[in-house]
Amino acid sequence: MEAPATQRQRSSWGRPAKARSGRKGSSVGSCTPQSPKDPTDVDACREAGLRLLDASAKSSESLRSRLLAKGYEVDVVESVIHRLTELGLLDDLAYAQSVVRYCAARQMGKRGTVMELTRKGVARPLALQVAGEAEDSGVFVDAAWELGRRTARKTAGLDLQVRKRRFWSAGGRKGHDPAILNEIASALFTDGD
């Protein structure tokens, strides 16, 4: 027996199916970006940039690509990026340093941090510079030791080879230098544990 026509259809998940209107792109919460009314409107582009920065800090390259994806013209986007940089609202160096702090808190190494910085739109030379400064101050060595201690706690009671393998695997995924991983493994993962 079929359900009455007035009853709402249900999706395969058991939830009511969303009603669709006949107009293209009119669904609420649509993921497709709306084109600006005027792609040359500097004020509208600046407002869009400020809204994006208000949501989360971004590199200038990340903001540039987001504004271009919204449909603003290149010269308009460049002028907005330049002005936001002049005002100190967009600072790639400060942003890169904050990403390094985030990566260190996640016990990431230099290689992993540089990858994260470039993924977030930081220029590779700046990413290498900031990661190099953090390396010189011992940030990644401290992060590797913390990763080692955490892995040692989590794997206590397991076979020694399993413990070492898990530590090396975690250290490799997080982009640590193999020499420091070897030093930490020798110190923390011994037969006496």
C-alpha positions in Angstrom: 0.0 0.0 0.0 1.4 3.4 -1.0 1.7 6.3 1.4 -0.7 9.2 0.9 0.5 12.0 -1.4 0.3 14.5 1.4 2.8 12.7 3.6 6.4 13.9 3.3 8.9 11.5 1.6 11.7 10.2 3.7 15.3 9.9 2.7 17.2 6.7 2.9 18.4 7.8 6.4 14.8 7.9 7.8 14.8 11.7 7.9 12.3 13.8 6.0 13.6 14.5 2.5 14.3 18.2 1.8 11.8 19.9 -0.3 13.3 21.1 -3.6 12.1 24.2 -5.4 12.1 24.4 -9.1 14.7 27.2 -9.2 18.3 26.3 -9.8 20.7 27.2 -6.9 17.9 28.2 -4.5 18.4 25.6 -1.9 19.1 26.9 1.6 22.7 26.2 2.8 23.9 25.6 -0.7 27.7 25.1 -1.0 28.0 26.9 -4.3 29.5 30.4 -3.8 27.3 33.3 -4.9 28.9 35.6 -7.4 29.1 39.2 -6.3 26.7 41.7 -7.8 29.7 43.7 -9.0 33.0 41.9 -9.3 34.8 45.3 -9.4 33.3 46.5 -6.1 36.2 47.1 -3.8 34.1 47.8 -0.8 32.1 44.6 -1.1 35.4 42.6 -1.7 36.9 44.2 1.4 33.8 43.3 3.5 34.0 39.7 2.2 37.7 39.6 3.1 37.0 41.0 6.6 34.2 38.4 7.1 36.6 35.6 6.1 39.3 36.9 8.5 36.8 37.3 11.2 35.9 33.6 10.9 39.6 32.6 11.2 43.1 33.9 10.6 44.4 33.2 7.1 47.5 33.7 5.0 47.3 36.3 2.2 47.4 33.5 -0.4 44.5 31.7 1.2 42.5 34.9 1.4 43.3 35.8 -2.2 42.1 32.4 -3.5 38.9 32.6 -1.4 38.1 36.1 -2.7 38.9 35.1 -6.3 36.6 32.0 -5.9 33.8 34.3 -4.8 34.1 36.0 -8.2 35.9 39.2 -7.5 38.4 40.5 -10.2 42.1 40.0 -9.7 43.0 43.7 -9.4 40.2 44.3 -6.9 41.4 41.3 -4.8 45.0 42.5 -4.9 44.1 46.0 -3.8 42.1 44.6 -0.9 44.9 42.2 0.1 47.4 45.1 0.0 45.2 47.4 2.1 44.5 44.7 4.7 48.2 44.1 4.9 48.9 47.8 5.4 46.4 48.0 8.2 48.0 45.0 9.9 44.9 42.8 9.6 46.7 40.4 7.3 50.2 39.4 8.4 51.7 36.3 6.9 54.6 36.2 9.3 52.4 36.3 12.4 50.1 33.8 10.8 52.9 31.4 10.0 54.3 31.7 13.6 50.8 30.8 15.0 50.7 27.8 12.8 54.1 26.7 14.0 52.8 27.0 17.6 49.8 24.9 16.7 51.9 22.3 15.0 54.3 22.1 18.0 51.3 21.6 20.3 50.4 18.6 18.1 53.9 17.3 18.5 54.7 17.8 14.8 58.3 17.9 13.4 59.9 20.4 11.1 59.0 18.6 7.9 55.3 18.1 9.0 55.1 21.8 10.0 56.4 23.0 6.6 53.9 20.8 4.9 51.1 22.2 7.1 52.2 25.8 6.5 52.3 25.4 2.7 48.9 23.6 2.8 47.5 26.7 4.6 48.8 29.0 1.9 52.0 30.3 3.4 54.7 30.8 0.8 57.3 28.0 0.9 60.3 30.4 1.6 58.4 31.9 4.6 57.4 28.5 5.8 61.0 27.3 5.7 62.2 30.5 7.4 59.7 30.3 10.3 60.1 26.5 10.7 63.9 27.0 10.7 63.7 29.6 13.5 61.5 27.2 15.5 64.0 24.4 14.9 66.9 26.6 16.1 65.0 27.4 19.3 64.5 23.6 20.0 60.7 23.6 19.4 60.7 20.4 17.3 63.1 18.5 19.6 60.8 19.3 22.6 57.8 18.2 20.5 59.5 14.9 19.6 60.3 14.2 23.2 56.7 14.9 24.2 55.5 12.5 21.5 58.0 9.9 22.8 56.8 10.3 26.4 53.1 10.1 25.3 53.7 7.0 23.1 55.6 5.4 26.0 52.7 6.0 28.4 50.1 4.7 25.9 52.0 1.6 25.0 53.2 0.6 28.4 52.9 -3.2 28.9 53.2 -4.0 25.2 56.0 -5.8 23.5 59.1 -3.6 23.1 59.2 -4.0 19.3 55.5 -3.0 19.1 56.2 0.1 21.3 59.1 1.2 19.1 57.2 0.6 15.9 54.3 2.7 17.1 56.7 5.5 18.2 58.6 5.5 14.8 55.3 5.4 12.9 53.9 8.4 14.8 57.2 10.3 14.5 57.3 9.7 10.8 53.7 10.8 10.2 54.3 14.0 12.1 57.5 14.8 10.2 60.2 14.4 12.8 63.9 14.0 12.0 64.9 10.3 12.2 68.1 11.2 14.1 66.1 12.7 17.0 63.6 9.8 16.9 66.4 7.3 17.2 67.8 9.2 20.2 64.4 9.2 21.9 63.7 5.6 21.1 67.0 4.6 22.7 66.3 6.6 25.8 62.6 5.8 26.3 62.0 2.3 24.9 64.4 -0.2 26.6 64.1 -3.8 27.8 63.8 -2.6 31.4 60.4 -0.9 30.8 
